[in-house]
């Protein structure tokens, strides 16, 4: 009896789990996820704020990324519905709460004017608010907020609950999780990925998907050409009280505050080019809290629950690397910068569709 070789995924974050679930639904099995740490918790997605905000994130030179974000957000309901069928009530809901971009001084207000005009030109739904109108929408905003942009169609999700649901769905469908098992090398022979090396073990495979986030470039062998670097982000988790519960995410150029349905208020996030330095630094935490307090003074009395650092996977132009590689049976899904949670449905579709296409091509007669 010939043993079926598994499809291997390197990385157990939002991308690896989303791809693994989609592969199993499409009949691509068995599937194994190799994770250097703990599935979900060791990834950038655990430290993320879970914002589904393509309109708030839209940049002057990144309209293609904006369009991709919109398409991925449109896929979220079916993405979650598939999970719902598999694991039931633990699947989080999309919170269509909108987002507020705020200005607390004249320089920020001028930048908001520029952002407003840009979004109007691009046809992005946006409303310009005075400081008073912004406080009507979010009463906890400071009186020094002098202007804001309201993006009604943006949303958020509890990313930690989502990671848990994806892991449960993956295992329930028969996927195998290998935690604390770092992959050191992709084994390539005659232009084809044939396995991975982890410790003293060589594991043969049908396909390999590199979804290791900021660590993708550190894997030897076939992934050396993937230019992904870590950009450190430090984040603070506060515990809201009934009197300090924000209605929606609020942000300035210096800070964001995102209220979650489990009572956490996330304050973030720095963007530091310091390699894989995971230390939490007092000065960065102080600055984040200061900017957050200027925006929402009520945070002053809130309990600090956690202070974390994570690593966003960044490419030079912030474009993700997704799909087939020039090595047969080797696929990539990495480099999603700060948009990993938003892009998960589209990324999973892109990579798995590429696998199915490659499988069809292989099956076609010459």
C-alpha positions as CSV (number, residue, x, y, z in Angstrom):
1,X,0.0,0.0,0.0
2,X,1.4,3.4,-1.0
3,X,1.3,5.9,1.8
4,X,-0.3,9.3,0.8
5,X,2.2,12.1,1.2
6,X,0.9,15.0,3.2
7,X,0.5,18.6,2.1
8,X,2.8,20.7,4.5
9,X,2.2,24.2,5.7
10,X,5.0,26.1,7.4
11,X,3.5,28.5,9.9
12,X,0.4,28.2,12.2
13,X,-0.8,31.8,12.1
14,X,-3.9,33.3,10.4
15,X,-2.6,32.4,6.9
16,X,-1.5,28.9,7.7
17,X,-4.7,28.0,9.5
18,X,-6.9,29.6,6.8
19,X,-5.1,27.8,4.0
20,X,-5.2,24.5,5.9
21,X,-8.9,24.7,6.5
22,X,-9.6,25.6,2.8
23,X,-7.3,22.8,1.6
24,X,-9.2,20.2,3.6
25,X,-12.6,21.5,2.4
26,X,-11.3,21.1,-1.2
27,X,-10.2,17.5,-0.6
28,X,-6.5,18.2,-0.5
29,X,-5.4,16.0,2.4
30,X,-3.8,15.0,4.6
31,X,-2.5,18.4,5.7
32,X,0.1,19.1,8.4
33,X,1.0,22.5,9.9
34,X,4.5,23.0,11.3
35,X,4.7,25.8,13.8
36,X,7.9,26.9,15.6
37,X,5.9,28.0,18.6
38,X,2.3,27.6,19.6
39,X,-0.4,27.5,16.9
40,X,-2.0,31.0,16.6
41,X,-0.5,32.5,19.8
42,X,3.1,32.7,18.3
43,X,2.0,34.7,15.2
44,X,1.6,38.4,14.5
45,X,-2.2,37.7,14.3
46,X,-2.3,37.1,18.1
47,X,-0.9,40.6,18.7
48,X,-3.0,42.3,16.0
49,X,-6.0,44.5,16.6
50,X,-8.3,42.6,14.2
51,X,-9.3,45.7,12.2
52,X,-11.1,45.1,8.9
53,X,-10.5,48.6,7.7
54,X,-9.4,48.9,4.1
55,X,-11.0,52.3,3.8
56,X,-9.2,53.7,6.9
57,X,-5.9,52.1,5.7
58,X,-6.2,53.3,2.1
59,X,-2.9,55.0,1.0
60,X,-2.1,57.3,-1.8
61,X,0.2,54.8,-3.5
62,X,-1.5,51.6,-2.4
63,X,-4.8,51.6,-4.2
64,X,-4.3,48.1,-5.5
65,X,-3.9,46.9,-1.9
66,X,-7.0,48.8,-1.0
67,X,-9.0,47.0,-3.8
68,X,-7.7,43.7,-2.6
69,X,-8.7,44.5,1.0
70,X,-12.2,45.3,-0.2
71,X,-12.5,42.0,-2.1
72,X,-11.2,40.1,0.9
73,X,-13.7,41.9,3.3
74,X,-16.5,40.9,0.9
75,X,-15.5,37.3,1.3
76,X,-15.5,37.4,5.1
77,X,-19.2,36.4,5.6
78,X,-18.8,33.2,3.5
79,X,-15.4,32.6,5.2
80,X,-17.0,32.7,8.6
81,X,-20.1,30.7,7.5
82,X,-17.9,27.8,6.5
83,X,-16.2,27.9,9.9
84,X,-19.7,28.1,11.5
85,X,-20.7,24.9,9.9
86,X,-17.7,23.2,11.3
87,X,-17.3,24.5,14.8
88,X,-20.5,26.3,15.6
89,X,-20.8,29.1,18.2
90,X,-17.1,29.8,18.8
91,X,-16.8,31.6,15.5
92,X,-16.6,35.4,16.0
93,X,-19.0,37.8,14.2
94,X,-17.9,40.8,12.1
95,X,-18.4,44.0,14.1
96,X,-19.5,46.5,11.5
97,X,-18.8,49.4,13.8
98,X,-17.1,51.8,11.4
99,X,-13.9,53.7,12.3
100,X,-12.9,57.3,13.3
101,X,-9.7,58.9,12.1
102,X,-9.1,61.8,14.5
103,X,-7.0,65.0,14.7
104,X,-5.9,66.5,18.0
105,X,-3.9,69.5,16.5
106,X,-3.8,71.7,13.4
107,X,-1.1,69.7,11.7
108,X,-3.2,66.5,12.0
109,X,-6.3,68.4,10.9
110,X,-4.5,69.5,7.7
111,X,-3.5,65.9,7.1
112,X,-7.1,64.8,7.6
113,X,-8.2,67.3,5.0
114,X,-5.7,65.8,2.6
115,X,-6.9,62.3,3.4
116,X,-10.6,63.3,3.0
117,X,-9.9,64.9,-0.4
118,X,-8.0,61.8,-1.5
119,X,-10.9,59.4,-0.5
120,X,-13.4,61.6,-2.2
121,X,-11.4,61.5,-5.4
122,X,-11.1,57.7,-5.2
123,X,-14.8,57.2,-4.4
124,X,-14.2,55.9,-0.9
125,X,-17.2,56.4,1.3
126,X,-16.2,59.0,4.0
127,X,-17.7,61.7,6.1
128,X,-15.9,64.7,7.5
129,X,-16.8,65.6,11.1
130,X,-16.1,68.6,13.4
131,X,-14.7,67.8,16.9
132,X,-18.2,68.2,18.3
133,X,-19.7,65.9,15.8
134,X,-16.9,63.3,16.4
135,X,-17.7,63.4,20.2
136,X,-21.4,62.9,19.4
137,X,-20.4,59.6,17.7
138,X,-17.8,58.7,20.4
139,X,-18.4,60.5,23.7
140,X,-15.1,59.3,25.2
141,X,-13.1,61.4,22.8
142,X,-11.1,64.3,24.3
143,X,-12.1,67.9,23.9
144,X,-8.8,68.5,22.1
145,X,-10.1,66.4,19.1
146,X,-10.8,69.1,16.6
147,X,-11.8,67.1,13.5
148,X,-12.4,63.5,12.3
149,X,-13.2,61.3,9.4
150,X,-16.0,58.8,9.8
151,X,-15.6,55.6,7.7
152,X,-19.0,53.9,8.3
153,X,-18.3,50.8,6.2
154,X,-15.1,49.6,8.0
155,X,-15.3,46.8,10.6
156,X,-13.4,44.7,13.0
157,X,-13.3,41.1,14.3
158,X,-12.0,39.4,17.4
159,X,-8.8,38.0,15.9
160,X,-8.0,35.7,18.8
161,X,-11.4,34.1,18.8
162,X,-11.0,33.7,15.0
163,X,-7.6,32.0,15.4
164,X,-9.1,29.6,18.0
165,X,-12.0,28.8,15.6
166,X,-9.7,28.1,12.7
167,X,-7.5,25.8,14.8
168,X,-10.6,23.9,15.9
169,X,-11.9,23.6,12.4
170,X,-8.6,22.4,11.0
171,X,-8.2,19.7,13.6
172,X,-11.9,18.7,13.4
173,X,-11.5,18.1,9.6
174,X,-8.5,15.8,10.2
175,X,-5.6,18.3,10.0
176,X,-2.4,17.6,12.0
177,X,-0.8,20.3,14.1
178,X,2.9,20.0,14.9
179,X,3.7,22.7,17.5
180,X,7.2,23.7,18.7
181,X,8.5,22.1,15.5
182,X,10.5,24.7,13.5
183,X,11.3,23.9,9.9
184,X,15.0,24.7,9.1
185,X,15.0,23.8,5.4
186,X,12.8,23.1,2.3
187,X,14.3,20.2,0.4
188,X,14.3,20.8,-3.3
189,X,15.4,18.2,-5.9
190,X,15.4,18.7,-9.6
191,X,13.4,21.9,-9.3
192,X,10.7,20.3,-7.1
193,X,10.0,20.7,-3.4
194,X,10.0,17.2,-2.0
195,X,10.0,17.7,1.7
196,X,11.1,19.7,4.8
197,X,13.8,19.2,7.4
198,X,12.9,19.8,11.0
199,X,15.5,18.8,13.6
200,X,16.9,15.5,12.6
201,X,13.8,14.5,10.7
202,X,13.1,14.8,6.9
203,X,9.4,14.9,6.2
204,X,8.4,14.1,2.5
205,X,5.4,15.9,1.1
206,X,3.0,16.5,-1.8
207,X,3.2,20.3,-1.6
208,X,4.7,22.9,0.7
209,X,3.2,26.3,1.6
210,X,5.4,28.8,3.3
211,X,3.1,30.9,5.6
212,X,5.6,31.7,8.3
213,X,5.1,35.4,8.4
214,X,8.1,37.5,9.3
215,X,10.2,34.3,9.6
216,X,9.5,33.2,6.0
217,X,12.9,34.4,4.7
218,X,14.7,32.5,7.5
219,X,13.8,29.0,6.1
220,X,16.6,27.5,4.1
221,X,16.2,25.9,0.7
222,X,13.4,27.0,-1.6
223,X,12.2,30.0,0.3
224,X,15.5,31.9,0.3
225,X,14.3,34.2,-2.5
226,X,11.4,35.5,-0.4
227,X,12.4,38.9,0.8
228,X,10.3,39.4,4.0
229,X,11.5,41.3,7.0
230,X,10.1,41.7,10.5
231,X,8.7,45.1,11.5
232,X,8.2,45.1,15.3
233,X,4.9,46.4,16.8
234,X,4.3,46.9,20.5
235,X,0.8,46.8,21.7
236,X,-0.9,47.4,25.1
237,X,-4.1,45.6,26.2
238,X,-6.2,47.4,28.7
239,X,-9.4,46.2,30.5
240,X,-12.4,48.5,29.8
241,X,-15.0,49.3,32.4
242,X,-18.7,49.9,31.6
243,X,-18.0,53.7,31.7
244,X,-15.0,53.5,29.4
245,X,-16.3,51.3,26.6
246,X,-15.6,52.8,23.2
247,X,-18.2,52.3,20.4
248,X,-15.7,51.8,17.6
249,X,-12.0,52.0,16.8
250,X,-10.5,55.5,17.0
251,X,-7.1,56.6,15.8
252,X,-4.7,59.4,15.1
253,X,-1.4,59.2,13.1
254,X,0.3,58.3,16.5
255,X,-2.0,55.6,18.0
256,X,-5.1,53.5,17.6
257,X,-7.5,52.3,20.2
258,X,-9.7,49.3,19.4
259,X,-12.4,48.0,21.7
260,X,-13.0,44.2,21.6
261,X,-16.1,42.3,22.5
262,X,-14.3,40.5,25.3
263,X,-13.7,43.7,27.2
264,X,-10.2,44.4,26.1
265,X,-9.1,47.8,24.7
266,X,-6.1,47.5,22.5
267,X,-3.7,50.4,22.2
268,X,-1.1,50.2,19.5
269,X,1.1,50.0,17.7
270,X,4.7,51.0,17.1
271,X,6.5,50.2,13.8
272,X,10.1,49.5,14.5
273,X,12.9,48.3,12.1
274,X,14.8,46.4,14.8
275,X,14.9,42.9,13.5
276,X,13.6,40.1,15.8
277,X,14.1,42.1,19.0
278,X,11.0,41.0,21.0
279,X,11.7,43.1,24.1
280,X,8.9,45.4,25.3
281,X,10.5,48.9,25.7
282,X,9.3,51.3,28.4
283,X,9.7,54.4,26.2
284,X,7.6,53.0,23.4
285,X,4.9,52.0,25.9
286,X,5.0,55.4,27.5
287,X,4.5,57.2,24.2
288,X,1.6,54.9,23.1
289,X,-0.2,55.5,26.4
290,X,0.4,59.3,26.2
291,X,-1.0,59.5,22.7
292,X,-3.9,57.3,23.7
293,X,-4.6,59.4,26.8
294,X,-4.6,62.6,24.7
295,X,-7.3,61.0,22.4
296,X,-9.3,59.2,25.1
297,X,-8.6,60.5,28.6
298,X,-10.7,57.8,30.3
299,X,-7.9,55.2,29.7
300,X,-6.0,56.8,32.6
301,X,-7.8,54.6,35.2
302,X,-7.9,51.4,33.2
303,X,-6.1,48.2,34.3
304,X,-3.2,47.1,32.1
305,X,-3.7,43.4,31.3
306,X,-0.8,42.8,28.9
307,X,2.0,44.4,26.9
308,X,3.1,42.5,23.9
309,X,5.4,42.7,20.9
310,X,4.9,41.1,17.5
311,X,6.5,41.1,14.1
312,X,4.6,42.1,11.0
313,X,5.8,40.4,7.8
314,X,6.9,43.2,5.4
315,X,8.1,43.3,1.9
316,X,9.9,46.2,0.3
317,X,6.7,47.5,-1.4
318,X,4.2,46.1,1.1
319,X,2.8,43.7,-1.6
320,X,2.2,40.2,-0.3
321,X,3.8,37.2,-1.8
322,X,1.0,34.7,-2.7
323,X,0.6,31.7,-4.9
324,X,2.9,29.4,-6.9
325,X,6.7,29.8,-6.9
326,X,9.2,28.8,-9.6
327,X,9.8,25.6,-7.6
328,X,7.3,22.9,-8.4
329,X,5.0,22.1,-5.5
330,X,6.2,25.1,-3.5
331,X,3.7,27.9,-2.7
332,X,3.9,31.1,-0.7
333,X,1.5,33.1,1.5
334,X,3.4,35.8,3.4
335,X,4.3,39.5,3.5
336,X,0.8,40.8,4.3
337,X,2.3,43.7,6.4
338,X,-0.4,45.1,8.7
339,X,-3.3,43.5,6.7
340,X,-3.0,39.9,7.7
341,X,-6.4,39.5,9.4
342,X,-8.2,41.4,6.7
343,X,-6.6,39.5,3.9
344,X,-7.0,35.9,5.3
345,X,-10.1,34.9,3.2
346,X,-8.6,36.2,-0.1
347,X,-5.1,34.7,0.7
348,X,-6.5,31.3,1.4
349,X,-8.5,31.4,-1.8
350,X,-5.5,32.5,-3.9
351,X,-3.1,29.9,-2.6
352,X,-5.5,26.9,-2.7
353,X,-6.9,27.9,-6.1
354,X,-3.2,27.9,-7.3
355,X,-2.8,24.4,-5.9
356,X,-5.9,23.1,-7.6
357,X,-4.8,24.7,-10.9
358,X,-1.4,23.1,-10.7
359,X,-3.0,19.8,-9.9
360,X,-5.3,20.1,-12.9
361,X,-2.4,21.0,-15.2
362,X,-0.4,17.9,-13.9
363,X,-3.4,15.6,-14.6
364,X,-4.0,16.9,-18.2
365,X,-2.5,14.7,-20.9
366,X,0.4,16.2,-22.9
